């Protein structure tokens, strides 16, 4: 969503960082460009003005202008102010209350309240191990209650039985009683929306709030609506006690103005963001990580967290053991391709790495899309069990059969087999050195000094272990494995 803004800001800061020294005129010109970029991104004008004024006040100081790397100092100031504008600290969903914890979802029709309710229920059930019940209070939109029931079945979450003819306040009262008697930890109330804000909607929402007394009242807003989302937060905040905001469709092509303005204008924290249509596509909102993405610094921490959530530990351990033995067949390759897709595909992984924005055009030209991964999985899926375990069985006739079964060509089969062979050779070479890590450190991990501070540098007078990789005489005993692909002087084996 922040792609256009990120590109604009990267261009502005590239000019600053190339210069050895900065004058106040340089900083003022850069701030004018930043102001223009934020206005084009549909950020509220008051927010833009206060943001650029704060940055300029800090950036024109003598410490910045006369520092060794003034351009980098300006980028740091902008990053800090972006984090401040988005909300200086991340605030998640608060469950610290005697059960059932009631949460009410409010917002306009079409903003994604019902889907977000199901996503939140799925998240609380799977990640936080809470017993959740959902209830639809939308009696006006056709099949709204039925939609939540179906989503509840998909997410394996209980929903309040539908009783025809009840009003939203009666349903809310029944839901609270049912949640208390059923021993549920969390009750999610999906309220009705309108195509525009009106007094009837506000009165109904206020009446439900009085009956249910929710611990969390979350405003669900569409990130693609821009400035209108900010007005929405203001209007709802005046009538109900909002505790946070959920932004949906953050994975869309909006300009990001709503996200950048919401916290500053409404004063309410953005707690969650919807990043896709699937039930697991709901993430915590981290201001520092969003600021990092906008400034092209990536989000490596977010990538690691996503990997930890999607990786199946048992499978990972089994694969690690196989790789230590130098075993790597096409089943293992298929697992790796599937894992890549769970992380969001090639584009999802690359978008979270630092500096990728600068080579985006080259990546687009290379056509690194997820269809390549799906095609390779289709090829492996069209093979027999014996062929997947032993790719050497793939002769010409077998390759034709696999190509016909997967809708690909024999050339695609050959490329996949070659890629697997190179990976298998590398695993075998690493396996000979008693596993990847053990081989790298010559039979075991090097012992670090006991007084080594966490995340810091070595204390004065301390030395690294003699076998530490990169030191003279350290690293791999006997050098790199002679069969490792890509080394100078390697010849292709005749097959």
N, C-alpha and C positions, 0 to 999 in steps of 0.2 A: 504493500500500500504506500510505503514511503519512498518508493523507487525514484520518482521524479524529483522530490525534494532532496533526496540523498545525492543524486547526480548534480543538482544545482550547487549544493553546499560543498561537495567535493571539488568542483571546479573553482569555486571562490577560494577555498583554503589551500588548494594547490599553488595558486598564485602567491599567497602569503608565505607559504613554507619554502618556496624557491628563493626568496630574498634573504640576504644576510642580515639586513637591518630594516626596521620599520619606522616610519614616521607617523605622526598622528593623522596626517592626511590619508595615508595608506589604510589605516584602521577605519577611518570614517567612510572611505569608499567601500571597503569590504562590508561594513555594517549596512550601508545603503543597499548593497546587493543581497545581503541576508534578509533585510526587511522585505525587499521585492519578492524573494523566493518564498518567504513565509506567507505573504499575502496571496501569492499565486496558489499556494497549497491550501487556501481557504481557512487560514487561521484567523481568529477574531482580531479585529484591528487594535483593540485595547491591549490584548495579550502581546501582539507583535511589538507595539510601541514600548511597553514596559520591559519586554525581553531585550530588545536592542539597546535601550537606554542603560540597563544594568550591565550588559556585556561591554558596551563602550566605556562606561565609567571605570570598569576594572581593566580594560584592555589598553587604555591610553596612559596608564600609570608608568612611571619611570622604570619599575621593576620589569615590566613586559617589554617596553620599547628598547631597553638597553640590555636585555638578557641575551644569552648565547644563541638560543633558538626562539626568537620572538613569535614566529609563525606558529610553532607548536604550542606556545603558551596561550595564544589566542584560541586555538582549537580546544585546548583544555578548558578555558573559561567558558566557551560556547557549550561544551559538553556538560559542564557543571550546571549551567543555567538551564539547559534543556531538561536535565534530571529534575531540577527544582520546579520547572514549569509543569512537568508531567506528574510531579508528586515525589518528594525526596525519598520516601521509603515505600516499599511494597506492602500492601495490606491485603491479606487473604480473607477468605470467608471465616467469620467468627462462630465457632461452635461451643464456646464456653458459657453454657447455660444449661439448666436442668431440662432434660428431654420432656416432651418433644420440642426441638428448636424449630420455630415457625419462620419460614422465609417466604416473602411475598414478591412476586415478579410483576412489575408494572411497565407500561410503555404503550406506544402506538401500535395499531394493527399493521402487520407486515414487517415488524422489526425483528421477528424471530424469537418471541417469548416462549412459545410452546416447545420449539426445538431446543432452545437454551435450557429450559426447565428439565427436559429429558437428559441433556448433556451433563448438567450439574448433578442430577440424581445418579447418573452412571458414574460420575467422578467420585461422588461421596461414597458410593457403594463399593467401588473397586479399589480406590486409593486410600480412603479414610476409614473403610470397614464400618460404615454407618448403616443402620436399618432405616431405609427411606420410604416415605409414601408421598405420592403426588396426587393433587386434586385440581381439576379444571373448574374454574368459576366463570368460564366464558359461555353464557347461555344464548348469545346473540349470533355468533358466527356459526354457520352450518357445519356440523360434524367436528367442531373444535374439541369437544369432550371425547369423542371417538378417536380423534387423532392422538391425544395424549395417552389414551388407553393402549393403542397400538404401539406407540413409542415405548410405553412402559413394559410391554411384552418383549420388545426388542432389547431393551436395557436390563431386563429381568428385575424390574422394580415394581412394587405394588402401587396400584392406583385406586382411588376412592370409587366404589360402585356408582354408576350413573343412575340418578333418580329423576325422571322426567317431571317438569313443572316446578321445580324448586328455584328460588331466586338465588343470586350470587351470595347474599348474606346468609341465607339458610344453609347453602352448601358449605360455606366457610365454617359455620358453627358445627355442622355435622362432621366436617373433616377434622377439626381440632379434637372433638370427642373421640372419634375413631382412632386417631393417632395416639391419644393418651391411653385408651383401652387396649390397643394393639401392641403397646410397648415399642413404638417407633422412636428412633433417635431424632429424625428430621422430618418435617412436613413442608413440602413445597406447594405453594398456592399459585396457580397460573391464572392471572386475572384477565378480563376482557380488554381489548384495545379498541381504538376508533381510528378512522382515517384522518381525523384532525382532533385537536384538543378542544373539548367542550365541557360545559359545567356538569352535565349528566355523568360523564366519565369520571370527573374529579370527585363528585359527591359519592358515587358508588365506591370508588377506591378508598375514600376516607372512611366510609361506613364499614367496609371490610377490615380496614386497619384497626378500627375501634373494637371489633369483635375478636379478631384473631390475635391482636397485639404481637405482631411479628418482631422477632429479634433482629432480622435482616430484611430491609426493603431495598431490592435491587432494581434499578432502572435499566431496562434493556433498550439500547439505542443502536440504530444502524449506522455504522461508520461511514457509509457512502452518502449520508444526507448532509454532511458538511455543517454549515452554520445553523441549520434548522435543529440539529441535534443539541446544540448549545442552548437554544431557546427552550427546547423540550425539557432539558435538565432544570432550567430556571423555573418553569411553570410547575413541574411536578414537585420540585423542592419547596415551593411555597405552600402546597396543600398536604403533602405527606412527608413523613420523617425519613427521607432517603438516607441509607447508610453506605451506598456504593453504586457503581455503574458497571454494566457489562456491555462491552462493545462487540457487535456481531459483524460478520463479513470483513474482518480485518485482512483477510487474504485476497480481497478484491482489488480493483484498480483505482480506488478512491485516492484523493490527494492527501489524506491524513490530517486535515484541518480539525475535524471533530475530536480526534484523540489528543491533539496538542492543545486544544482550547478547553475541553471539558473540565479538567481539574481546576484550571486557573479561574474559570468563570463561575462554576457551580460550587467549588470548594469541597466537592465530594470525590473520594478516591476512585479511580478505575481499578476494579478488583480482578476482573476476568476479561479475556478476549476470545472471541470465536474465530478460529482459523481454518474452518472447513465445514463440510456438511455431515461428516460421520460423527457418531456419538462420542468418540474420544478426542474430537477436535476442539477442545476447550483448554485454555492455558491461563496460568497466573500472569498478571500484568506486572512486569518488572521495569520501572522507569529507566534504570541505568542501562539495561540491555537494549531497550527500544532506542535510547539516545545513541548507543553504540552502533546500532544498525543504521540509523539515520546518517551518522557521520562516517559510515563505511568501515567501522571497526569490527563488524561481525558480532556473533554471539556464540562463542565457543562453549561457554558454560551451559547455555540452553541446549546446544547440540549434544553435549555429554549427558545432560539430564534426560533428554529424549531417548538417547541410546540405552540408558539404564532402565528406562520404563519399558522399552520395546524388546530388549534382549531377554531371551529365555535362558536363565542361568545354567540349568542342567545341560541344555543343548550346547551352550558356549563352552562348558567344562569338557564335555565329551569331544567337541571339535578340537579344543586345545590339546587334549591328550593325543588325538589322532595326528595332529600336525607335528607334535613332538616326535612321533614315530616316523614322520615323513610321509604319512598316508593322506592323500587329498584326491578324492574322486569327484565325479560330476554331481553326486548328491550333495557333497559339501559346497561345491560351487553354486548350486541352486539355492542352498540355504543362505549363502552370502548375498546373492542377488535379491532374495526375498527380504533380507534384513535391510538392504539399501532402500527398498521400496517402502518399508515400514517407517524409515527415517524421513520420508518425504521425497524419495527419488533423488536423482542427481541434482536437480535444481534446488530442492529443499536443503540438501547438505551444503552445497556450494554457497547458497545465499547466507548461511550463518558463519562462513569463514571470513576472516579479515582480508581486506584489500581486493575482494572479488569484483567489486563495483567497477574498478579501473580496467578490468579485462573482460567486462560483460559483453562487449561487442564481439570480441574474438570467440567467446564461449557460445554466443548465439549463432555465429557463423559455423561453428563446429557441429551444430545440431545435436547437442548432448541431451536428448530427451529420454523419457522413461520408456518409450516404445522399444528401445534397444534392449533394456533389461527384460521387458515382458517377452520379446521375441526369443531371447536366449533361454528364458525359462520354458517357453513353449517347445523349443528344440529339445531340451533335456527331458521334458515331460513326454515327448514322443518316442523316447528310447525305451528299450526293455531294461529290467533290473540289472541283468548281466552287462549290458552295454554301458550303463551308468557307472557300474563298479569297475569296469575294465574297458576304457575307450578304445583300446587297441583292436577290439573286435569290429570296430566300424570300418568295414570295407566299402567299396564303391556302391554295391547293391543296397547295403544297409543304409548308407548315407542318403540314397535316393528315396528309400522308404521313409526315413525320418524327415526329410525335406518335404515330402508329400503330406505327411501327417501333421507337420507344424506350420504349413503354409509358407515355407521359406525355400531358399535355394541351397544347392550343395556347397556353394561358396560360403554361405553363412555358417554351415556346419563346420567347414574347414577352419574358418576364423575362430569359432568357439573352441574347437579341439586344440588349436594352436595356443590360444590364450590359456586354456586349462593346463596344457603341457608345460608352459613357462611357469605358471603358478605352482604346479606340482613339483617341478625341478627345484624351485626356490624353497618349498617346504621340506623337500628331501634333504637339501643342503643344510638347512637350519636344524633338521632333525638329527643329523650326524653330529652336530655340536651339542647334543643333549638338550634340545629344546631351544626356543628363541632366546629367552632371557638368560638361562643358564649358560648357553653357548657364548652370548655376548660378554658375560663377565667371567669367563674362564672357569666354569664349574660352580658358580654361586654368585649371589649378589654381593658387591663390595660393602664392607662395613663402614658407615659414615661416622665421623667423630661424634661422641656422646653429647658434646656441648653445642652441636649444630642447631641454631635457632630455626624454628619452623618458618619456611618461606623466606628466610634471610640468607646472608652470605656467610662464608666461613669465618670463625673468629680469628683474631690476629694470632699468627704463629702456627695455626693448624694447617695440615696438608691433606690433599686428597689421597685415597688409597693408590698404591702403585699400579694396581691392575685396572684402574678406572679408564673406560674407553676415551680415547682422544689424547691421553698422555703418552709420552715417549715410552715405548715398551709395553704399554697397556693395551686393553681392548681384546680382540680375538686372539687366542693363542695360535700361533702359526699363521696368522693372517686370515683373510677372508676365505671361505670355502672355494676350492678351485672350480667347482661346477656351477657357481652362482651366475645366473643369466645376466648379461649386460656388462660384464667385466671386460676390459680391454684384452684383446687376443683370443677371445672365445670363438671357437668355430662351431658351426652348426653340425650336429651329429647326422650322419647318413642314416636314413630310416628305410 
